[in-house]
Amino acid sequence: MNKYLSDIVSYFEYLSMKHPELQHAETEGDRVFEVVAYEDAFSDFKTAGQEKRFFVRVILPTVRFENQGDNARKMYQMGIVVGRYYSRREGSRSEMVQAWSDAERVADDFLARMVADSRNGYALFNNSMDKIQNLNITGDFWDTQGDGSYCAVMYMFEMGLFRCLSPDDATDYAEWTDGGLTI
């Protein structure tokens, strides 16, 4: 079964809705989840989430294909950013560290859920994240100020999705009116 970007976005939006500390909803004031391009991942967060709460951003992937037999394995190289508001007015360094810690904990919850879903055969992952050597996760902590102050953790990772490119074995490509032949 081939999966596409829309399936990945739906997965992370679902996790954002179900996570007990996030509870994303599309109503004003309850938005937590957003999809952004990498170059926008570090921009202002006021529109991204609940003010003085968390935000979650899925960074749009880059794509490469790996040879897997006579087929291709599509590798999405993408990331998630989880951030939490903290107040600079209080001037407490410990509040900033706590915001980083809270963001890291929620981001780790997402990764743990992805590994568990992969191990349980969830079709999106195609068992691509069920072994430690397959995770390929890197991360970074950062702090940003704009309309508010947020500490965030960003995890970059790869998701391997089976993508059949051989017309002999493909099951879900469209046979166009010419029977799949190009003249």
VMD Tcl script that draws the C-alpha trace (Angstrom):
set ca {
  {0.00 0.00 0.00}
  {1.49 3.31 -1.03}
  {1.33 6.20 1.38}
  {1.63 9.87 0.61}
  {2.32 13.13 2.41}
  {-1.37 13.59 3.24}
  {-1.31 10.30 5.20}
  {1.72 11.44 7.21}
  {0.15 14.82 7.98}
  {-3.09 13.14 9.06}
  {-1.12 10.82 11.36}
  {0.67 13.65 13.18}
  {-2.49 15.75 13.39}
  {-4.25 12.77 14.97}
  {-1.44 12.38 17.53}
  {-1.71 16.10 18.32}
  {-5.45 15.73 18.92}
  {-5.05 12.66 21.14}
  {-2.02 13.70 23.22}
  {-3.40 14.63 26.66}
  {-1.31 17.82 26.93}
  {-1.98 19.06 23.40}
  {-5.63 18.34 22.53}
  {-5.39 20.00 19.11}
  {-8.69 21.13 17.57}
  {-9.46 23.41 14.63}
  {-11.40 25.87 16.77}
  {-9.83 29.24 17.54}
  {-7.61 29.06 20.59}
  {-7.27 25.28 20.39}
  {-4.92 24.98 17.40}
  {-1.63 23.29 18.22}
  {-0.72 21.47 15.01}
  {0.67 23.02 11.83}
  {2.56 21.85 8.73}
  {5.41 24.05 7.54}
  {8.35 24.03 5.17}
  {11.79 23.71 6.75}
  {12.66 27.36 6.16}
  {9.48 28.38 8.05}
  {10.02 26.05 10.99}
  {11.72 28.76 13.04}
  {9.32 31.61 12.30}
  {6.88 33.27 14.67}
  {4.65 30.89 16.61}
  {1.69 33.07 17.56}
  {-0.47 31.64 14.80}
  {0.84 28.11 15.31}
  {-0.61 27.21 18.65}
  {-2.42 28.03 21.78}
  {-0.99 31.14 23.34}
  {1.10 30.30 26.38}
  {0.87 26.57 25.64}
  {2.43 24.02 23.27}
  {2.73 23.96 19.51}
  {3.58 21.10 17.14}
  {4.93 21.60 13.65}
  {5.54 18.92 11.07}
  {8.35 19.96 8.76}
  {7.62 19.09 5.14}
  {9.95 16.37 3.91}
  {12.63 16.09 1.34}
  {12.38 12.88 -0.65}
  {14.90 10.40 -1.96}
  {14.44 6.94 -3.40}
  {16.50 3.88 -2.49}
  {16.81 0.75 -4.56}
  {14.92 -2.15 -3.02}
  {15.07 -5.08 -5.41}
  {13.39 -4.00 -8.63}
  {11.34 -1.42 -6.80}
  {12.03 1.80 -4.99}
  {11.75 2.67 -1.36}
  {10.73 6.28 -0.87}
  {12.56 7.89 2.03}
  {10.96 10.94 3.55}
  {13.51 13.01 5.47}
  {11.37 15.18 7.68}
  {10.95 16.47 11.20}
  {8.73 17.55 14.01}
  {9.13 20.61 16.20}
  {7.46 20.70 19.58}
  {7.63 23.91 21.55}
  {6.29 25.33 24.76}
  {5.69 28.91 25.82}
  {7.56 30.43 28.75}
  {7.47 33.92 30.22}
  {10.54 36.13 29.87}
  {9.02 38.72 32.19}
  {9.48 36.48 35.16}
  {13.14 36.21 34.20}
  {13.43 32.71 35.54}
  {16.06 30.57 33.85}
  {14.42 27.52 35.42}
  {11.15 28.29 33.59}
  {13.04 28.23 30.28}
  {14.67 24.90 31.13}
  {11.29 23.51 32.20}
  {9.76 24.60 28.87}
  {12.54 22.77 26.99}
  {12.01 19.72 29.16}
  {8.24 19.76 28.57}
  {8.73 20.12 24.81}
  {11.27 17.28 24.78}
  {8.92 15.00 26.72}
  {6.04 15.58 24.27}
  {8.34 15.12 21.25}
  {9.62 11.88 22.79}
  {6.01 10.77 23.25}
  {5.49 11.25 19.51}
  {8.60 9.22 18.67}
  {7.65 6.44 21.08}
  {4.20 6.27 19.50}
  {5.74 6.11 16.00}
  {8.01 3.21 17.01}
  {5.12 1.39 18.70}
  {2.87 1.88 15.65}
  {5.64 0.65 13.35}
  {6.18 -2.44 15.52}
  {2.45 -3.10 15.53}
  {2.36 -3.10 11.73}
  {0.68 0.26 11.17}
  {0.66 0.60 7.39}
  {2.09 4.12 7.29}
  {5.46 2.94 8.58}
  {5.67 -0.41 6.80}
  {7.78 -1.62 9.76}
  {10.45 0.94 8.83}
  {10.89 2.32 12.37}
  {10.58 -0.78 14.52}
  {14.30 -1.36 15.04}
  {16.70 1.01 16.76}
  {19.14 0.95 13.83}
  {16.35 2.20 11.53}
  {15.45 5.31 13.52}
  {18.11 7.75 12.21}
  {16.91 10.54 14.49}
  {18.81 13.76 15.11}
  {17.65 16.64 17.26}
  {18.27 20.15 18.41}
  {17.03 22.47 21.15}
  {16.30 26.10 20.42}
  {14.75 29.20 21.85}
  {12.84 31.87 19.97}
  {11.19 35.16 20.75}
  {8.52 36.85 18.70}
  {4.99 37.51 19.85}
  {5.90 35.17 22.69}
  {8.88 33.23 24.00}
  {9.07 29.55 23.14}
  {11.55 26.79 23.85}
  {11.42 23.95 21.38}
  {12.95 20.66 20.42}
  {13.28 19.67 16.79}
  {13.69 16.03 15.76}
  {14.66 15.16 12.21}
  {14.11 11.58 11.06}
  {13.55 9.35 8.06}
  {10.42 7.44 7.23}
  {10.79 4.66 4.70}
  {7.67 4.12 2.65}
  {7.34 1.45 0.03}
  {6.72 3.01 -3.35}
  {6.36 0.78 -6.34}
  {7.70 2.41 -9.48}
  {7.69 -0.69 -11.65}
  {4.57 -0.72 -13.87}
  {4.70 -4.54 -13.96}
  {4.19 -4.79 -10.21}
  {2.25 -1.61 -9.48}
  {-1.18 -2.05 -8.03}
  {-2.33 1.51 -7.58}
  {-1.17 3.53 -10.56}
  {-3.78 4.74 -12.96}
  {-4.09 3.08 -16.33}
  {-4.94 5.99 -18.47}
  {-7.13 5.83 -21.53}
  {-4.20 4.74 -23.72}
  {-3.70 1.56 -21.66}
  {-0.56 2.89 -19.99}
  {1.41 3.30 -23.23}
  {3.10 6.53 -24.15}
  {3.24 7.34 -27.84}
}
mol new
graphics top color blue
foreach p $ca { graphics top sphere $p radius 0.5 }
foreach p [lrange $ca 0 end-1] q [lrange $ca 1 end] { graphics top cylinder $p $q radius 0.2 }
display resetview
